[in-house]
Amino acid sequence: MPEPHHQRTLADTPFPGDDGQADPQIRDRLAAVGSDPESYLRAIAALCTVRLLVPVVATTTVEGRTEAGLTSDKEAEMAVVLLQTADGRKAMVAFTGLDALAAWNSEARPVPVTLDLAAGSARQEAAEALLIDVGTSHPLAVDGQLLDQLAAGHRLVELPDGGFGWAVPADRDQPG
């Protein structure tokens, strides 16, 4: 029987029944993004309503040497994936489904999150952009003020008049 201090409790998933498949309507929205800003904003608003998968990979934190002189991983941790351009700018990646994530990197493990949480993680990692479905036929980049608003926990919504606005969560620490 495991010792009590080695037992872990995992939180319930916020996405019960999720099988990792992409929502076909989301992929349609990504495919519909053109040069007009409205199609881009519609895609972002749609992404605010679904689960995304942020890939994490194992990274070695401490290496060791065997008696035979071989290098081994003594300690490793899981880290989000960051891409870096030649000029040093960084971007974090997220995917709409397991198929796109596995095609991009079959070794990565998916962490299900909402767009605002992915944006917040990107900013915590000092990334300037969040790349959605990189390596597919319809990738999407989220950056600048839009990324900042999402990272603050706001969600983009399409208004009945065709415009867009921000849904801002109520402060849970404030009464009523």
C-alpha positions in Angstrom: 0.0 0.0 0.0 1.4 3.4 -0.9 2.4 5.7 1.9 -0.1 8.6 2.4 2.4 11.3 1.4 2.8 9.6 -2.0 -0.8 9.5 -2.8 -2.1 12.1 -5.3 -5.6 13.3 -5.9 -6.3 14.4 -9.5 -8.9 17.1 -10.1 -11.9 16.3 -12.2 -11.5 17.3 -15.8 -13.4 20.4 -16.9 -14.0 18.6 -20.1 -15.9 15.3 -19.2 -16.3 12.9 -22.1 -13.6 14.7 -24.2 -12.1 12.2 -26.6 -9.6 14.6 -28.0 -11.3 15.2 -31.3 -11.5 18.7 -32.7 -14.9 20.3 -33.0 -15.6 20.3 -36.8 -17.2 23.8 -36.6 -14.0 25.2 -35.1 -11.9 23.8 -37.9 -14.4 25.3 -40.3 -14.0 28.7 -38.6 -10.2 28.4 -38.9 -10.5 27.5 -42.6 -12.8 30.5 -43.2 -10.3 33.0 -41.9 -9.4 35.3 -44.7 -8.0 38.8 -45.1 -11.1 40.4 -43.4 -10.8 41.1 -39.7 -14.3 39.8 -39.0 -13.5 36.2 -40.0 -10.4 36.3 -37.8 -12.4 37.6 -34.8 -15.2 35.0 -35.4 -12.6 32.3 -35.3 -11.2 33.7 -32.0 -14.7 34.0 -30.5 -15.4 30.4 -31.5 -12.1 29.2 -30.0 -13.2 30.9 -26.7 -16.0 28.3 -26.5 -14.1 25.0 -26.9 -11.3 23.0 -25.4 -7.8 23.4 -26.8 -4.8 21.0 -26.2 -1.5 22.5 -25.1 1.4 20.1 -25.8 3.9 19.4 -23.0 7.1 17.5 -23.4 9.7 16.1 -21.0 12.8 18.1 -20.6 15.9 17.0 -18.8 16.7 19.1 -15.7 19.6 17.0 -14.3 21.8 14.6 -16.3 23.9 11.8 -14.9 26.7 9.6 -16.1 26.7 5.8 -15.9 29.8 3.8 -15.0 30.2 3.1 -18.7 30.3 6.9 -19.4 26.9 7.1 -21.0 24.7 10.2 -20.3 21.4 9.5 -18.7 18.4 11.7 -17.5 18.4 11.8 -13.7 15.6 14.2 -13.5 13.1 15.6 -15.9 10.0 17.8 -15.9 7.2 18.5 -18.2 7.3 21.9 -20.0 5.0 23.6 -22.5 6.4 23.9 -26.1 7.8 27.2 -27.2 8.9 28.0 -30.7 11.5 30.7 -31.2 12.3 32.8 -34.3 15.8 33.8 -35.3 15.3 37.2 -33.8 14.4 35.7 -30.4 10.6 36.1 -30.4 8.8 33.2 -28.8 5.4 31.6 -29.4 3.5 28.9 -27.5 1.5 26.4 -29.5 -2.0 24.9 -28.9 -4.2 22.5 -31.0 -7.9 22.0 -31.6 -7.5 18.2 -31.6 -5.3 15.3 -30.9 -4.9 14.5 -34.6 -3.2 17.9 -35.3 -1.1 17.7 -32.1 0.1 14.1 -32.9 0.9 15.0 -36.5 3.0 17.9 -35.2 4.8 16.0 -32.5 3.8 12.5 -31.6 5.9 12.6 -28.4 4.0 15.6 -26.9 1.3 15.0 -24.3 -1.9 17.0 -24.4 -3.1 19.3 -21.6 -6.8 20.3 -22.1 -7.4 24.0 -21.5 -9.5 26.9 -22.6 -8.2 29.7 -24.8 -7.9 32.2 -22.0 -5.8 29.7 -19.9 -3.6 29.0 -22.9 -3.1 32.7 -23.5 -2.2 33.2 -19.8 0.3 30.4 -20.0 1.8 32.0 -23.2 2.3 35.3 -21.4 3.7 33.6 -18.3 6.3 32.0 -20.6 7.1 35.4 -22.1 5.7 34.3 -25.5 4.5 37.1 -27.9 2.0 34.8 -29.6 -0.1 31.7 -29.3 -0.1 29.6 -32.4 -3.2 27.5 -33.0 -3.0 24.3 -35.1 0.6 25.1 -36.3 1.6 22.7 -39.0 -1.9 22.3 -40.4 -3.5 23.9 -43.5 -5.3 26.5 -41.4 -3.0 27.8 -38.5 -4.0 30.9 -36.6 -1.8 33.3 -34.6 -3.1 35.2 -31.6 -0.9 38.0 -30.4 -0.8 41.6 -29.2 -3.7 43.2 -27.4 -5.9 40.3 -28.3 -3.6 37.8 -26.5 -3.4 40.2 -23.5 -7.2 40.4 -23.2 -7.5 36.6 -23.4 -4.6 36.2 -20.9 -6.5 38.4 -18.5 -9.4 35.8 -18.5 -11.6 37.7 -21.0 -13.4 35.9 -23.7 -14.3 37.4 -27.1 -18.0 37.2 -28.0 -19.8 38.0 -31.2 -22.7 40.4 -30.5 -26.1 40.2 -32.1 -25.4 43.3 -34.3 -22.3 41.5 -35.8 -19.8 43.4 -33.7 -17.5 41.9 -31.0 -17.1 42.5 -27.3 -15.4 41.1 -24.3 -17.1 38.9 -21.7 -15.3 39.7 -18.5 -15.7 37.2 -15.6 -17.2 38.5 -12.4 -14.7 38.9 -9.6 -15.3 35.9 -7.4 -13.8 37.7 -4.3 -16.5 40.5 -4.5 -19.9 39.9 -3.0 -23.0 39.8 -5.3 
